[in-house]
Amino acid sequence: MTSQWIDIESDDGGRFQGYLSLPRTGHGPAIVIIQEIFGVNGHIRSVVEQYALAGYVALAPDIFWRSERRVELTYEGADRDKGIALMQKTDVSKTVADLGAAARTLKSRPEVTGGKVGAIGYCFGGQLAYLLAAQGSVDAAVAYYGGGIQNKLDEAGKVRVPILFHYAEKDGSIPLDAVERVKASFAGKTNAEFHVYPGAGHGFNCTDRASYDQRSSALALGRTLTFLSAHL
């Protein structure tokens, strides 16, 4: 497996970076991995490498580059506060455009096979994966505990690609009534799949957080890999 930072050109002429990992075979389907508010930190890089080991060409763009490049934060205290501040001053429309540029960059690489690209996002990144799907910039999307999706349900009708939602039963940031509102916005559609993980809390997929839940993480990973294999 080979990993490196690569350059990506934004639609408005800027240049930012993303962390790319190639599978051992050197080629495979493409996935954009979208960070939490904590940057492309050690955990997100490990997620990129995990999907590369599963046979995907995986790329995690630096979504905060317009404010600060290559942010790496931990999950508590001042780092958490900084992550929240960075998220709050992020122009979501520009960030979704940047992610679209990252998806096109990924698809253009010779290592990518099949001509399709998926997106997997975590927390704030889950919302961005949903918005990326609504814009038609990816061929499939996965949102892990996507914060704020319940406040952007006017975008749900624009989602034409398959989308998978992972939610935690005990998520203090996303109550179950918010999950139900998201579900209701996709009622009657066959392109959306929802899973709620009993007893799990927000961030259950992250091994570096106190809320990590091994069983929920493993189950969600299996479902995600099955979903991606069906649609990419």
C-alpha positions as CSV (number, residue, x, y, z in Angstrom):
1,M,0.0,0.0,0.0
2,T,1.3,3.4,-1.0
3,S,0.2,6.7,0.7
4,Q,1.0,10.3,-0.1
5,W,-0.3,13.9,-0.1
6,I,-1.4,15.0,-3.6
7,D,-2.4,18.4,-5.0
8,I,-6.0,19.2,-6.0
9,E,-7.1,22.3,-8.0
10,S,-10.2,24.0,-6.9
11,D,-12.9,25.4,-9.2
12,D,-11.9,28.9,-8.4
13,G,-8.2,28.4,-9.1
14,G,-6.9,27.6,-5.7
15,R,-4.8,24.6,-4.8
16,F,-5.2,22.3,-1.8
17,Q,-4.1,18.9,-0.8
18,G,-5.5,15.5,0.0
19,Y,-4.2,12.3,1.6
20,L,-4.2,9.5,-1.0
21,S,-3.8,5.8,-0.4
22,L,-3.6,3.1,-3.2
23,P,-4.4,-0.5,-2.7
24,R,-1.7,-3.2,-2.9
25,T,-2.8,-4.0,-6.4
26,G,-2.2,-0.4,-7.4
27,H,-5.7,0.2,-8.8
28,G,-9.3,0.0,-7.8
29,P,-12.6,1.9,-7.4
30,A,-12.5,5.5,-6.1
31,I,-13.6,6.8,-2.7
32,V,-13.5,10.3,-1.2
33,I,-13.1,10.1,2.6
34,I,-14.5,13.3,4.2
35,Q,-13.0,14.3,7.6
36,E,-14.7,15.3,10.8
37,I,-14.0,18.8,12.2
38,F,-10.6,17.5,13.5
39,G,-8.8,17.6,10.1
40,V,-7.1,14.9,8.1
41,N,-5.6,13.7,11.4
42,G,-4.1,10.3,12.2
43,H,-7.4,8.6,12.6
44,I,-8.7,9.9,9.2
45,R,-5.5,8.8,7.5
46,S,-5.9,5.4,9.1
47,V,-9.5,5.3,7.6
48,V,-8.1,6.1,4.2
49,E,-5.5,3.3,4.5
50,Q,-8.2,0.9,5.8
51,Y,-10.2,1.4,2.6
52,A,-7.1,1.1,0.5
53,L,-6.4,-2.2,2.1
54,A,-10.0,-3.2,1.1
55,G,-9.1,-2.5,-2.5
56,Y,-10.1,1.2,-3.0
57,V,-8.2,4.2,-4.2
58,A,-9.0,6.5,-1.3
59,L,-8.5,10.2,-0.9
60,A,-9.2,12.5,2.1
61,P,-9.2,16.2,1.0
62,D,-8.1,18.9,3.4
63,I,-11.5,20.7,3.6
64,F,-10.4,23.5,5.9
65,W,-7.6,24.7,3.6
66,R,-9.3,28.0,2.9
67,S,-8.9,28.9,6.7
68,E,-5.9,26.8,7.7
69,R,-4.0,24.1,5.8
70,R,-3.4,20.6,7.1
71,V,-5.1,20.9,10.4
72,E,-4.6,18.0,12.8
73,L,-6.6,18.1,16.0
74,T,-7.4,15.8,18.9
75,Y,-11.0,15.4,20.2
76,E,-11.2,17.3,23.5
77,G,-10.5,20.8,25.0
78,A,-8.9,23.5,23.0
79,D,-8.5,21.3,19.9
80,R,-12.2,20.5,19.9
81,D,-13.1,24.2,20.3
82,K,-10.8,25.0,17.4
83,G,-12.4,22.4,15.2
84,I,-15.9,23.8,16.0
85,A,-14.6,27.3,15.1
86,L,-13.2,26.2,11.8
87,M,-16.5,24.4,10.9
88,Q,-18.5,27.5,11.8
89,K,-16.5,29.8,9.5
90,T,-16.5,27.3,6.6
91,D,-18.4,28.2,3.5
92,V,-20.2,25.0,2.9
93,S,-21.0,25.7,-0.7
94,K,-17.4,26.3,-1.5
95,T,-16.4,23.2,0.5
96,V,-18.9,21.0,-1.4
97,A,-17.4,22.4,-4.7
98,D,-13.9,21.6,-3.4
99,L,-15.0,18.0,-2.7
100,G,-16.5,17.8,-6.2
101,A,-13.1,18.9,-7.5
102,A,-11.4,16.2,-5.4
103,A,-13.8,13.6,-6.8
104,R,-13.0,14.6,-10.4
105,T,-9.3,14.5,-9.6
106,L,-9.6,11.1,-8.2
107,K,-11.6,9.8,-11.1
108,S,-9.0,11.1,-13.5
109,R,-6.1,9.2,-12.0
110,P,-4.9,6.1,-13.9
111,E,-5.2,3.9,-10.8
112,V,-8.9,4.3,-10.7
113,T,-11.0,1.7,-12.3
114,G,-14.7,1.5,-13.2
115,G,-15.3,5.3,-13.8
116,K,-17.3,5.8,-10.6
117,V,-16.5,7.5,-7.3
118,G,-18.1,7.2,-3.9
119,A,-18.0,9.4,-0.8
120,I,-17.8,8.5,2.9
121,G,-18.1,11.3,5.5
122,Y,-18.0,11.4,9.3
123,C,-19.9,13.9,11.4
124,F,-19.6,17.3,9.5
125,G,-18.1,15.2,6.7
126,G,-21.3,13.1,6.8
127,Q,-23.3,16.2,6.0
128,L,-20.9,17.1,3.2
129,A,-21.2,13.6,1.8
130,Y,-25.0,14.0,1.7
131,L,-24.7,17.4,0.0
132,L,-22.2,16.0,-2.5
133,A,-24.7,13.3,-3.4
134,A,-27.4,15.9,-3.7
135,Q,-25.2,17.8,-6.3
136,G,-24.6,14.6,-8.2
137,S,-20.9,14.8,-7.8
138,V,-20.5,11.2,-6.7
139,D,-22.1,7.9,-7.6
140,A,-22.8,6.7,-4.1
141,A,-22.5,8.3,-0.6
142,V,-22.2,7.1,3.0
143,A,-22.9,9.4,6.0
144,Y,-21.7,8.4,9.4
145,Y,-23.6,10.4,12.1
146,G,-23.9,13.3,9.7
147,G,-24.4,16.4,11.8
148,G,-26.9,18.9,10.5
149,I,-28.5,16.8,7.7
150,Q,-31.8,17.2,9.5
151,N,-31.6,21.0,8.9
152,K,-30.9,20.6,5.2
153,L,-33.8,18.4,4.1
154,D,-34.7,20.5,1.2
155,E,-31.7,18.8,-0.5
156,A,-33.0,15.3,0.0
157,G,-35.2,15.4,-3.1
158,K,-32.1,16.1,-5.2
159,V,-30.3,12.9,-4.1
160,R,-30.6,10.5,-7.0
161,V,-27.6,8.2,-6.2
162,P,-27.6,5.4,-3.6
163,I,-27.0,6.7,-0.1
164,L,-26.3,5.0,3.2
165,F,-26.9,6.6,6.6
166,H,-25.3,5.3,9.9
167,Y,-26.7,6.8,13.1
168,A,-26.0,6.2,16.8
169,E,-28.9,5.6,19.2
170,K,-27.3,7.6,22.0
171,D,-25.9,10.5,19.9
172,G,-26.2,13.7,22.0
173,S,-25.7,15.8,18.9
174,I,-28.3,14.0,16.7
175,P,-31.4,13.0,18.6
176,L,-33.5,10.1,17.3
177,D,-36.3,12.5,16.3
178,A,-33.8,14.2,13.9
179,V,-33.0,10.8,12.5
180,E,-36.7,10.2,11.9
181,R,-37.0,13.5,10.1
182,V,-34.2,12.4,7.7
183,K,-35.8,9.0,7.2
184,A,-39.1,10.7,6.5
185,S,-37.5,12.9,3.8
186,F,-36.6,9.7,1.9
187,A,-39.8,7.8,2.5
188,G,-40.9,5.8,-0.5
189,K,-37.5,6.0,-2.2
190,T,-35.4,3.0,-2.8
191,N,-32.0,4.7,-3.0
192,A,-31.6,5.3,0.8
193,E,-30.6,2.8,3.5
194,F,-30.7,3.7,7.2
195,H,-29.1,1.9,10.2
196,V,-29.2,3.0,13.9
197,Y,-26.7,1.4,16.2
198,P,-28.2,0.5,19.7
199,G,-26.3,1.9,22.6
200,A,-23.7,3.7,20.5
201,G,-22.8,7.3,20.8
202,H,-21.6,10.0,18.4
203,G,-18.2,9.2,16.9
204,F,-18.6,5.4,17.5
205,N,-16.4,4.6,14.4
206,C,-13.3,6.5,15.7
207,T,-10.8,4.4,17.7
208,D,-9.2,7.5,19.1
209,R,-12.4,8.7,20.9
210,A,-13.9,7.6,24.2
211,S,-17.2,7.0,22.3
212,Y,-15.6,4.3,20.1
213,D,-17.8,1.2,19.9
214,Q,-16.1,-1.8,18.4
215,R,-19.2,-3.8,17.6
216,S,-21.0,-0.9,16.0
217,S,-17.9,0.2,14.1
218,A,-17.4,-3.3,12.7
219,L,-21.0,-3.7,11.7
220,A,-21.1,-0.3,10.0
221,L,-17.9,-1.1,8.1
222,G,-19.3,-4.4,6.8
223,R,-22.5,-2.7,5.7
224,T,-20.5,0.1,4.1
225,L,-18.2,-2.3,2.2
226,T,-21.3,-4.3,1.0
227,F,-23.0,-1.0,-0.1
228,L,-19.9,0.2,-2.0
229,S,-19.3,-3.1,-3.7
230,A,-22.9,-3.0,-5.0
231,H,-22.8,0.6,-6.3
232,L,-19.2,1.3,-7.4
